[in-house]
Amino acid sequence: MPNTIRPLIAGNWKMNGLRASLREIRAMAEKVSGKDRPDCDVLVCPPATLLAEAVALSADSPLATGGQNCHVARTGAHTGDVSAEMLADAGARFVIVGHSERRSDHGETDGVVQAKARAALDAGLVPIICVGETGAQRLDALAITVVEHQLDGSVPQLQENEQIVIAYEPVWAIGTGEVATPADILRMHASIRDWLVSRLALKGQETRILYGGSVKPENAAEILALANVNGGLVGGASLKARDFLAIADAA
Ligand code: PGA
């Protein structure tokens, strides 16, 4: 299928960024508002402490902001957690759920990820649902099976007007400098597209599938040109506006 979907370049700052880093967000907001703006949607997901200020800095620009995680509940006795409603209230439009670091650091299962995605949708956010195999699963030729299984368990039922984004992030490629080969990415993204179309019909054809894992300015153009790659989820290279915007330009 040709890439007719408008790409989304999403930056995941993880547990990085202090107030001084807001200048990077200001630079991103300026660039996506300017006349040499990239031909794609651009999203930055800073740590929760910087979200409200990132929203304020991007208020007059098409730069979107998002959270990196949310709780399954709307409110309640969950010390230290942030709900989807709170993210939406702060001005976020997206939230990443099921990132492999959440799955491994916090034992988040597919069921938890699905409940988080549902909570995000109920709060009016677009969940970016992450899936991806580990290095060992890949060596055992289980990548496609593992990802299908994660999709089965992590994607909630959708109402007519609800949208999701899928991010394929092979765990072994995250923060390692290693990238899946174009052939591997093509195969996986085609498989995810088939899954989406079989479950969501027309909506499945229009759902964005992002690739993530060591996306950099140097490899972005090649990855983003692949069929069924509708953008990228970028960690390390999203912390500096210059690198992140170079990736957005490559889209
Ligand atoms: P990376 O992280 O770009 O630093 O590999 C990607 C991610 O974890 O979303």
Boltz pocket constraint, residues with backbone or C-beta under 6 A from the ligand:
constraints:
  - pocket:
      binder: B
      contacts: [[A, 12], [A, 169], [A, 173], [A, 174], [A, 175], [A, 176], [A, 177], [A, 212], [A, 213], [A, 214], [A, 215], [A, 233], [A, 234], [A, 235], [A, 236], [A, 237]]
      max_distance: 6.0
